[in-house]
Amino acid sequence: MRRPTTIAPPKGKLGVMTVGMGAVATTFMAGVELVRKKMSQPVGSLTQMGTIRLGKRTDGRTPLISEFLPLAGLDDLVFGGWDIFPDSAYEAAAHAAVLSPEDLAKAKRFLSGIKPMKAAFDRDYVKRLDGKHVKKARNKYDLALQIKDDIKRFAKTSKASRLVMIWAGSTEIFLKPGDVHSTIKKFEEGMKKNNPAIAPSMLYAWAAITSGVPFANGAPNLTVDLPAMQELARQHNVPICGKDFKTGQTLVKTILAPGLKARMIGLNGWFSTNILGNRDGEVLEDPGSFKTKEESKLGALEYIMQPKLYPQLYGNMCHKVKINYYPPRGDNKEGWDNIDIFGWMGYPMQIKVDFLCRDSILAAPIVLDLMLFMDLAKRAGMHGIQEWLSFYFKSPMCAPQLYPEHDLFIQSMKLKNTLRWMMGEELITHLGSEYYD
Ligand SMILES: NC(=O)c1ccc[n+]([C@@H]2O[C@H](COP(=O)([O-])OP(=O)(O)OC[C@H]3O[C@@H](n4cnc5c(N)ncnc54)[C@H](O)[C@@H]3O)[C@@H](O)[C@H]2O)c1
């Protein structure tokens, strides 16, 4: 990809469209509103709190990322989206019970004004959900065209000059890429013939890309991780990224695992189990949806440890992931990790992690950063897979000839170097030889 020579300024409003207005989407919207009202802090958001070093360590140039790049400001964000339930963002946030009643009350007026449009939904793809706020159509192609109409209408009513879309909907059943996903033509014919390998999330993605709207995928569904969608994104000059927000247990895993590997500490096994009681957990009780999530969660460790390169250290590693739906915990997940490691002369040791985490609190700043960076990428003329945003994902999308990069620290370096590259700044290698004779 060539370096962007110009980046169009972020003039006017940026319309953020969320597919699904559940726990993650409403926590994100409420947080943005409270930050705008100076009642809260955007903790966890790189675009709002992060800095970036430019030039030499002795130069003393470390601006905020938001000052370095022409990102959309929070005051310019407007929100819309879809859900299979007609509840406003306020009602959905109250149901999700992520935020305290006090915080929700502060955002009540704002959230009550955000009402979802009717969803493109099919129970065959999310078995544990049933809602009536859904579109009717002859076939999947018609459904996708209705989504395109929604996009146009939202741009008009919200007076947004630019749009971005994110899948924050439920995890769909496990699907494998097939012939129907291989080309744009086959995919579009497949929509007209109601091909079962085309899930609702793909209809939103098709509608977004063909409308020139960047699309990010926060769930482990295939959605845009398909040749047809990638070709479509190139044709329409649209950035896409995914998949599955990296929060909670996988975030911790991709922080710890690179550290163990960097020091050549051996690993016999990593057992991860969770209890969670939100709607996401309920959906994941269905074996089809769980399989999609499990595949996404299992990938990270194999890629980070590279057992083929280090057979003595990681060749016999056993990795298991369990998710248990346990309603009393609501959105407050508890994730346990038992890590069996070994050191010098093969002596065994153990690490235990007990993470009492809040899923949507960790996911909300990711949504914000993705939306601002995807808008930036579009204004910079970047299109197709945005691998530099791997930092935010459990199953990062990448070009077919590459393996995905899971190590959080490599991902972070890649992201910051991409920002420097976009702005014509020198890349930072951390070599540092220039400071010594
Ligand atoms: N919270 C996290 O830390 C985290 C991490 C990684 C991935 N995710 C993924 O993000 C997604 C959202 O998580 P959540 O906790 O907000 O779940 P949620 O169940 O609270 O919200 C999902 C919403 O999507 C709606 N929905 C489902 N299918 C739809 C469709 N076809 N069109 C429109 N709306 C649809 C549901 O009605 C629901 O309101 C899930 O797929 C989850 O797996 C979340």
The ligand as an ORCA input file, in Angstrom:
! r2SCAN-3c Opt
* xyz 0 1
  N     -17.977     -7.324     25.601
  C     -16.867     -7.860     25.210
  O     -15.868     -7.811     25.896
  C     -16.774     -8.503     23.865
  C     -15.537     -8.989     23.476
  C     -15.410     -9.580     22.235
  C     -16.507     -9.672     21.410
  N     -17.717     -9.224     21.828
  C     -18.826     -9.402     20.919
  O     -19.504     -8.193     20.732
  C     -20.847     -8.482     20.436
  C     -21.739     -7.623     21.315
  O     -21.575     -7.996     22.680
  P     -22.643     -7.500     23.761
  O     -22.113     -7.901     25.086
  O     -22.998     -6.094     23.494
  O     -23.879     -8.452     23.413
  P     -25.431     -8.111     23.620
  O     -26.127     -9.428     23.527
  O     -25.658     -7.281     24.835
  O     -25.772     -7.196     22.355
  C     -25.877     -7.693     21.066
  C     -27.109     -7.077     20.445
  O     -27.136     -7.451     19.068
  C     -28.483     -7.627     18.707
  N     -28.505     -8.388     17.464
  C     -28.279     -9.701     17.265
  N     -28.373     -9.996     15.949
  C     -28.638     -8.846     15.303
  C     -28.841     -8.505     13.941
  N     -28.784     -9.444     12.979
  N     -29.088     -7.213     13.621
  C     -29.141     -6.258     14.602
  N     -28.983     -6.529     15.905
  C     -28.720     -7.802     16.262
  C     -29.094     -8.307     19.912
  O     -30.496     -8.159     19.933
  C     -28.408     -7.589     21.054
  O     -29.157     -6.494     21.526
  C     -21.047     -9.997     20.655
  O     -20.961    -10.659     19.418
  C     -19.861    -10.347     21.490
  O     -19.465    -11.696     21.313
  C     -17.874     -8.629     23.038
*
